[in-house]
Amino acid sequence: MADTTIKITEDVRDRLRILAEERGTSVRSLVERMATETPTEAERTERTARGLAYIRANLCPDLTEDDVRRAQQWRADIAAGRLGSRR
């Protein structure tokens, strides 16, 4: 296993330490986990395509690209706090 040094600000370093402590792990393990479990753009695109194919095959055969676009916008609006309220 190779060691790599990553230059980050002290604030980020301190935050990583806190996050690792809260999870009962090391900063190294935390960063490794985040890197291996966070999907790339290509992986997210593939996952979305598989999900839409499943929905069309099993739940809603007439689902359109416009339906998907509107759902994505709705989700983005909720996440941005433009719709609904956060608790």
Salt bridges, closest charged atoms under 4 A:
ASP3 OD1 - ARG28 NH1 3.09
ASP14 OD1 - ARG13 NH2 2.87
GLU32 OE2 - ARG28 NE 3.31
GLU37 OE1 - ARG33 NE 3.14
GLU41 OE1 - ARG44 NH2 2.59
GLU46 OE2 - ARG50 NH1 3.70
GLU65 OE2 - ARG56 NH2 2.90
ASP66 OD1 - ARG69 NH2 2.76
ASP66 OD2 - ARG70 NE 3.91
ASP67 OD1 - ARG70 NH2 2.90
ASP77 OD1 - ARG82 NH2 2.82
